[in-house]
């Protein structure tokens, strides 16, 4: 049992890292109170050069680093200052890494040739990715005094990115237990959504999504066991990708609480662009990481050519909770664009198959011990369970189960896998063309107000099935177009709760993202189809 409050230690580490950023930010000029949308404030605090550098997307920035239009030191300093400002505005950073980042940048500048495909690119990391010489607390008070990781406990993802030329400049916030679709903890408090401070940036990679939306980073690494990359990406209006499990290592990543592997989590990228997702995946997988982690599938990143005609299924609802009007409009918007391009796309409806049962299985398998491990580590740190932790622990599907019961649940999960695969295969019975991808919501609405992220199934469904999925921004809540449905008849109590959350005024400036899903190990196909869809949308 911890006899003192070590939170001050974690806060001191963060604040010390902010204090050495040069030149210092003139925070006395911050408006009080802050405006609801803080995304434009960097223009009042950063130099023109810093704005220009941090406004570049990944491909543009790397090109300028390669041809030495920009030095690695210039770029690193710009992102450190913008990340420091982001912390002041939305509380998204556990620590900046100015000394090590600038040392790395100077070394890279001293080389005659780029060291790898990420040469000089600042990359941010969700805090629970272990780093040499750095404490990793997983947003749990009891873990603050853990020793820095030894070599075998350092994230295997970090090692690959480092060898490819990355500069690690920031570590970001996550929620207590890593099992919220929001980002709040007793250590760092609540992380806010830059588009509307009253809304959640998502979780558990909400620090990453908030930092990237503020462009304090343009490529970051998170983890996803129920939507923890995709929900933050959708909530803040950026891109996120959950790979199939077994493609990106999870070695060296702390969770604080050991969990069952019955639900396959994945580590993956968040970025300001689709290119950032593709670059991370190709760089990582072309390093042949399976030689260092025997749990990985020996499958490099494949350059694929899509067939000329694609069949896209639209999942308008999961049959349990209907999405809010802005999400419905986003689906219609993209579906209409695809339908107009008949030479390339056939658009059909997706019939969800027992997604309510999918959530029962998922939630039951998350905490086979009934949450005993989490409750113990909270007690060890003398900290209270936050409301979303309590909600999960007190859910009807969470209880301690015997080994036999867990074996039975795993068998039911496997049966569900096969049943869902058969369901997907059947989409080709009439025309001989099996659905290539599902386009669906990334959640039951845009970013919710803090404390209300309690419906996971639009993302956790694909963790259960272990399907890769990408999230991309589509639109923003429109106060005129996205009026509530006044005569709505809820399907059940959860649908009623979600419907009652919606008021256009609450969601002012909230981005609306959608999710693209393909089948297991079709990660390359998922991002290739996303590229095809975005071209139809008029994007590069």
C-alpha positions in Angstrom: 0.0 0.0 0.0 1.4 3.4 -1.0 1.6 5.6 2.1 2.0 9.0 0.4 0.6 10.7 -2.6 3.1 10.4 -5.5 0.9 12.3 -8.0 3.1 15.4 -7.3 6.0 13.5 -8.7 4.3 12.8 -12.0 3.2 16.4 -12.3 6.6 17.7 -11.5 8.1 15.6 -14.3 5.6 17.0 -16.7 6.0 20.6 -15.6 9.8 20.5 -15.6 9.7 19.3 -19.2 7.4 22.2 -20.1 9.5 24.8 -18.3 12.7 24.2 -20.4 11.0 24.8 -23.8 12.7 27.6 -25.6 11.8 30.3 -26.2 9.2 30.3 -23.4 5.5 30.8 -24.4 3.9 34.0 -23.3 1.1 32.3 -21.4 0.0 35.5 -19.8 -1.6 36.4 -23.1 -3.9 33.4 -23.0 -7.6 34.5 -23.0 -9.5 33.8 -19.8 -11.7 32.0 -20.1 -10.5 30.1 -23.1 -12.8 30.0 -26.2 -14.7 26.7 -26.6 -12.7 26.0 -29.8 -8.9 26.5 -29.3 -7.6 25.2 -32.6 -6.8 28.7 -33.9 -4.9 30.0 -30.8 -1.5 28.7 -31.9 -1.5 31.5 -34.6 -1.4 34.0 -31.8 1.5 32.4 -29.9 3.9 30.8 -32.4 6.2 32.3 -35.0 5.4 32.2 -38.7 8.1 29.7 -39.2 6.7 27.4 -36.4 3.2 27.7 -37.9 4.5 26.8 -41.4 6.5 23.8 -40.1 3.8 22.3 -37.9 1.1 22.9 -40.6 2.9 20.6 -43.0 1.6 17.0 -43.4 3.9 14.0 -42.9 4.9 13.6 -46.6 5.5 17.3 -47.1 7.6 17.6 -43.9 9.7 14.5 -44.7 10.4 15.8 -48.2 11.7 19.1 -46.8 13.8 17.3 -44.2 15.3 15.0 -46.9 16.3 17.9 -49.2 17.5 19.9 -46.2 15.1 22.8 -46.7 14.5 22.3 -43.0 16.8 21.0 -40.4 15.8 18.4 -37.9 16.5 20.9 -35.1 14.2 23.5 -36.6 11.4 21.0 -36.9 11.9 19.5 -33.5 11.9 23.0 -31.8 8.7 23.9 -33.6 6.8 20.8 -32.6 8.1 21.1 -29.0 6.7 24.6 -28.7 3.4 23.7 -30.3 3.1 20.6 -28.1 3.8 22.8 -25.0 1.0 25.2 -26.1 -1.3 22.3 -26.7 -0.7 21.1 -23.1 -1.7 24.4 -21.7 -4.9 24.4 -23.8 -6.2 20.8 -23.6 -4.1 19.0 -21.0 -2.8 16.2 -23.3 0.9 15.7 -22.3 2.4 13.6 -19.6 5.9 14.9 -20.5 7.8 16.6 -23.3 11.2 15.3 -24.2 13.2 18.4 -25.2 16.7 17.4 -24.2 16.7 13.9 -25.8 14.7 15.1 -28.8 17.1 18.0 -29.6 20.1 15.8 -29.0 18.6 13.3 -31.5 17.8 16.1 -34.0 21.4 17.4 -33.9 22.7 14.0 -34.5 20.4 13.4 -37.5 21.5 16.8 -38.9 25.1 15.8 -38.7 24.6 12.9 -41.1 25.3 13.2 -44.8 22.2 11.1 -45.8 18.8 10.3 -44.2 19.0 7.5 -41.7 15.7 6.0 -42.8 12.1 6.8 -44.0 11.3 8.7 -40.8 14.4 10.8 -40.8 13.8 13.8 -38.5 10.1 13.3 -38.0 8.8 14.2 -34.5 6.6 11.3 -33.2 4.5 11.3 -30.1 3.7 8.3 -28.0 0.9 7.3 -25.7 2.5 7.1 -22.2 2.1 3.4 -21.7 4.6 2.6 -24.5 7.7 1.9 -22.5 10.7 4.2 -23.0 14.3 3.7 -21.8 14.9 5.9 -18.7 11.3 7.1 -18.5 8.7 6.2 -15.9 5.5 4.6 -17.2 2.5 4.9 -14.9 -0.3 3.9 -17.2 -2.5 6.6 -15.5 -2.5 4.6 -12.3 -1.2 6.1 -9.1 0.2 2.8 -7.8 2.5 2.7 -10.9 4.1 6.1 -10.6 7.0 4.8 -8.6 7.7 1.9 -10.9 11.2 1.7 -12.1 12.0 2.8 -15.7 11.9 -0.1 -18.1 14.9 -2.3 -18.8 15.8 -3.2 -22.4 13.3 -6.0 -22.8 10.5 -3.8 -21.4 11.0 -1.0 -23.9 8.3 -0.9 -26.7 9.4 -2.8 -29.7 7.5 -0.3 -31.8 9.7 2.5 -30.5 12.9 0.6 -31.5 11.8 0.3 -35.1 10.7 3.9 -35.4 14.0 5.0 -33.8 16.1 3.0 -36.3 14.0 4.6 -39.1 15.0 8.1 -38.0 12.2 9.2 -35.7 12.6 11.9 -33.1 10.4 11.2 -30.0 9.3 14.5 -28.6 6.2 14.0 -26.5 4.4 11.4 -24.4 0.6 11.7 -24.0 -2.2 11.2 -21.6 -4.5 8.2 -21.2 -7.3 7.2 -18.9 -7.3 5.3 -15.6 -7.1 1.6 -16.4 -6.7 2.4 -20.1 -10.3 1.2 -20.5 -12.3 4.4 -21.1 -13.3 5.8 -24.4 -12.4 9.1 -22.8 -9.2 10.4 -21.2 -9.2 11.2 -17.5 -7.1 10.1 -14.6 -6.5 11.0 -10.9 -3.0 11.9 -11.9 -3.3 14.3 -14.8 -7.0 15.2 -14.8 -9.2 15.4 -17.9 -7.9 15.8 -21.4 -10.1 18.1 -23.5 -11.2 18.2 -27.2 -9.5 21.1 -29.0 -12.6 21.6 -31.3 -14.9 22.1 -28.3 -13.5 22.0 -24.7 -16.8 20.7 -23.3 -16.5 17.5 -25.4 -14.2 14.4 -25.0 -11.3 13.8 -27.3 -12.0 10.1 -26.9 -9.8 7.4 -25.2 -7.8 5.7 -24.4 -5.5 7.4 -26.9 -7.1 10.8 -26.2 -3.9 12.5 -25.4 -2.6 11.6 -28.8 -5.7 12.7 -30.6 -5.8 16.0 -28.8 -2.1 16.7 -29.4 -2.4 15.8 -33.1 -5.5 17.8 -33.6 -3.5 20.8 -32.2 -0.7 19.8 -34.5 1.7 19.5 -31.7 2.4 16.2 -33.5 1.4 14.9 -36.9 2.1 11.2 -36.3 1.6 9.4 -33.0 1.3 5.9 -31.7 -1.6 4.6 -29.6 -3.3 1.3 -28.7 -6.8 -0.1 -29.4 -8.6 -2.9 -27.5 -12.1 -1.5 -27.9 -11.8 1.6 -30.0 -8.9 3.4 -28.3 -7.4 4.6 -31.5 -10.5 5.0 -33.7 -12.8 6.8 -31.2 -10.2 9.5 -30.4 -9.5 9.9 -34.2 -13.2 10.3 -34.9 -13.8 12.7 -32.0 -11.1 15.1 -33.0 -11.2 15.0 -36.8 -8.0 13.1 -37.6 -7.0 9.7 -39.0 -6.5 6.5 -37.0 -5.9 2.9 -37.9 -6.3 -0.3 -35.8 -4.4 -3.1 -37.5 -5.2 -6.8 -37.3 -3.6 -8.2 -34.1 -0.3 -10.0 -34.6 1.0 -7.4 -37.0 2.3 -4.8 -34.6 4.2 -5.8 -31.5 2.8 -5.1 -28.0 6.0 -6.0 -26.3 7.3 -3.4 -23.9 3.9 -1.7 -23.4 2.6 -1.5 -19.9 -1.0 -1.8 -18.9 -0.8 -1.8 -15.1 -3.3 -4.6 -15.0 -2.8 -8.0 -16.8 -5.7 -8.9 -19.0 -6.9 -11.8 -21.0 -5.8 -12.1 -24.6 -9.3 -13.3 -25.6 -10.0 -9.8 -27.0 -7.2 -8.9 -29.5 -5.9 -5.4 -29.0 -3.6 -3.7 -31.4 -1.1 -0.9 -31.5 -1.3 1.5 -34.4 -1.0 5.1 -35.7 -2.9 8.3 -35.4 -2.1 11.1 -37.9 -3.2 14.3 -39.6 -3.3 12.4 -42.8 -3.9 9.0 -44.4 -0.3 9.0 -45.6 0.8 9.0 -42.0 -1.0 5.8 -41.3 0.4 4.1 -44.4 3.9 5.3 -43.6 3.8 3.9 -40.1 2.5 0.5 -41.2 5.0 0.1 -44.1 8.0 1.3 -42.1 7.2 -0.9 -39.2 6.3 -4.1 -41.1 9.2 -3.8 -43.6 11.6 -4.0 -40.6 10.6 -7.7 -40.2 9.6 -7.3 -36.6 8.5 -10.9 -36.3 12.2 -11.9 -35.8 12.1 -10.0 -32.4 8.6 -10.9 -31.4 7.5 -14.5 -32.0 3.8 -13.6 -31.5 3.8 -11.6 -34.7 2.7 -13.0 -38.1 5.6 -12.9 -40.6 3.8 -10.8 -43.1 5.5 -7.6 -44.5 3.5 -4.6 -45.7 2.2 -5.5 -49.2 1.7 -3.2 -52.1 -1.6 -4.3 -53.5 -3.6 -3.4 -56.6 -7.3 -3.2 -56.0 -9.7 -4.8 -58.4 -11.3 -2.2 -60.7 -14.8 -2.5 -59.1 -15.3 -2.4 -55.3 -18.4 -3.5 -53.4 -18.9 -1.3 -50.3 -21.5 -2.1 -47.7 -23.0 0.7 -45.6 -23.8 -0.2 -42.0 -26.4 2.5 -41.2 -26.9 1.2 -37.7 -25.7 -1.8 -35.6 -29.3 -2.7 -34.8 -28.8 -1.8 -31.1 -28.1 1.9 -30.9 -28.9 4.2 -33.9 -26.3 6.9 -34.6 -27.1 10.6 -34.1 -28.2 12.7 -37.1 -24.7 14.1 -38.0 -23.3 10.6 -38.3 -26.3 9.5 -40.5 -25.6 12.6 -42.7 -21.9 11.7 -43.0 -22.8 8.2 -44.1 -25.3 9.5 -46.7 -22.8 12.0 -47.9 -20.1 9.4 -48.6 -22.5 6.8 -49.9 -23.9 9.3 -52.4 -20.5 10.1 -53.7 -19.7 6.4 -54.1 -23.1 5.7 -55.8 -22.4 8.4 -58.4 -19.1 6.7 -59.3 -20.8 3.5 -60.6 -17.8 2.5 -62.7 -15.7 1.9 -59.5 -18.2 1.2 -56.7 -21.3 -0.8 -56.0 -23.0 0.3 -52.7 -25.1 -2.1 -50.7 -26.5 -2.2 -47.2 -24.8 -4.2 -44.4 -27.0 -6.3 -42.2 -25.4 -6.3 -38.7 -25.3 -9.8 -37.2 -26.1 -10.0 -33.4 -23.9 -7.0 -32.4 -25.6 -7.1 -29.1 -24.3 -10.5 -28.5 -20.9 -9.3 -29.7 -20.8 -6.7 -26.9 -21.8 -9.3 -24.3 -18.9 -11.5 -25.2 -16.5 -8.6 -25.5 -17.3 -7.1 -22.1 -17.3 -10.4 -20.4 -13.9 -11.3 -21.8 -12.3 -7.9 -20.9 -12.5 -8.7 -17.1 -12.7 -12.4 -16.6 -11.6 -11.8 -13.0 -14.5 -9.5 -12.4 -12.2 -6.5 -12.2 -10.3 -7.8 -9.2 -6.9 -6.9 -10.6 -8.0 -3.3 -11.3 -9.6 -2.9 -7.9 -6.4 -4.1 -6.3 -4.1 -1.7 -8.1 -6.5 1.1 -7.4 -6.4 0.2 -3.7 -2.6 -0.1 -3.8 -2.5 3.5 -5.0 -5.1 4.8 -2.5 -7.1 6.1 -5.5 -10.8 6.0 -6.2 -12.2 4.5 -9.4 -13.3 7.2 -11.7 -17.0 7.2 -12.9 -16.2 5.4 -16.2 -14.1 2.8 -14.4 -17.0 2.2 -12.0 -19.4 1.9 -14.9 -17.3 -0.8 -16.6 -16.7 -2.7 -13.3 -20.3 -2.6 -12.4 -21.7 -3.6 -15.8 -23.8 -6.7 -15.8 -21.4 -8.7 -18.0 -18.4 -8.1 -15.7 -18.0 -10.7 -12.9 -15.4 -13.2 -11.7 -15.6 -16.4 -13.7 -14.1 -19.8 -13.3 -11.6 -21.2 -15.7 -14.3 -23.4 -17.2 -16.6 -20.4 -17.7 -13.8 -18.5 -19.4 -13.1 -21.4 -21.7 -16.8 -21.6 -22.6 -16.8 -17.9 -23.4 -13.7 -18.2 -25.6 -15.4 -21.1 -27.4 -18.5 -18.9 -28.0 -16.3 -16.1 -29.3 -14.7 -18.5 -31.7 -18.1 -19.7 -32.9 -19.1 -16.1 -33.4 -16.0 -15.5 -35.5 -17.0 -18.3 -37.8 -20.6 -17.2 -38.0 -19.7 -13.6 -38.8 -17.2 -14.8 -41.5 -19.9 -16.9 -43.1 -22.2 -13.9 -43.0 -19.6 -11.9 -44.8 -19.0 -14.6 -47.4 -22.7 -14.8 -48.1 -22.7 -11.3 -49.5 -21.4 -12.7 -52.7 -24.1 -15.3 -53.3 -26.2 -13.3 -55.6 -23.6 -11.5 -57.8 -20.4 -13.5 -57.1 -18.8 -10.4 -55.6 -18.2 -10.5 -51.8 -18.3 -7.2 -50.0 -14.8 -5.6 -50.0 -15.3 -3.3 -47.0 -17.9 -2.1 -44.6 -18.4 1.7 -44.1 -19.9 2.4 -40.7 -20.0 4.8 -37.8 -17.0 5.1 -35.5 -19.5 5.7 -32.6 -23.1 6.4 -31.9 -22.5 10.2 -32.3 -19.8 12.8 -32.6 -17.6 13.5 -29.6 -19.8 13.4 -26.5 -19.7 15.6 -23.4 -17.3 14.4 -20.8 -18.4 11.4 -18.9 -20.9 10.0 -21.4 -18.8 7.6 -23.6 -20.6 4.4 -22.6 -21.4 2.8 -26.0 -18.5 0.9 -27.4 -19.9 -1.5 -29.9 -19.3 0.5 -33.1 -15.6 -0.1 -32.5 -15.3 -3.0 -30.0 -17.2 -5.2 -32.4 -14.2 -5.2 -34.7 -11.8 -5.9 -31.9 -13.9 -9.0 -31.0 -13.7 -10.1 -34.6 -10.0 -8.9 -35.0 -10.8 -7.0 -38.2 -8.6 -4.0 -39.3 -10.4 -0.7 -39.3 -9.5 2.9 -40.3 -11.2 6.1 -39.2 -11.2 9.2 -41.4 -12.8 12.7 -41.0 -15.8 13.5 -43.1 -17.7 16.5 -41.9 -18.6 18.7 -38.8 -21.9 18.9 -36.9 -24.1 21.4 -38.7 -26.5 23.3 -36.4 -29.1 23.7 -39.2 -28.8 20.3 -41.0 -28.4 18.0 -38.0 -31.7 18.6 -36.2 -32.8 16.0 -33.6 -35.5 13.5 -34.6 -38.5 14.7 -32.5 -40.7 11.6 -33.2 -37.9 9.1 -32.5 -38.9 5.7 -31.1 -36.0 4.1 -29.2 -35.3 0.4 -29.8 -34.2 -0.2 -26.2 -32.9 1.6 -23.1 -29.4 2.1 -24.4 -30.7 3.5 -27.6 -33.0 5.8 -25.6 -30.0 7.0 -23.5 -28.0 7.8 -26.6 -30.9 9.6 -28.3 -31.4 11.8 -25.3 -27.7 12.9 -25.4 -28.2 14.6 -28.7 -28.6 18.4 -29.0 -26.9 20.2 -31.9 -25.8 23.0 -29.6 -23.9 20.6 -27.4 -21.9 19.3 -30.4 -20.9 22.7 -31.9 -17.7 22.3 -34.0 -17.6 18.6 -33.3 -16.0 16.6 -36.2 -17.7 13.6 -37.6 -15.6 10.7 -38.7 -16.5 7.3 -40.2 -14.9 3.9 -40.0 -13.9 1.5 -42.8 -13.6 -2.2 -42.0 -12.1 -5.1 -43.9 -11.5 -8.7 -43.0 -8.7 -10.1 -40.9 -5.2 -9.5 -42.4 -6.6 -7.2 -45.1 -4.9 -4.2 -43.5 -3.3 -3.1 -46.8 -6.7 -3.5 -48.5 -8.4 -1.4 -45.9 -6.1 1.6 -46.4 -6.1 1.2 -50.2 -9.9 1.3 -50.3 -9.8 4.3 -48.0 -7.5 6.0 -50.5 -10.0 5.2 -53.3 -12.9 6.5 -51.3 -11.0 9.7 -50.4 -10.2 10.3 -54.1 -13.9 10.2 -54.8 -14.3 12.7 -52.0 -11.9 15.0 -53.8 -8.9 14.4 -51.5 -5.4 13.5 -52.5 
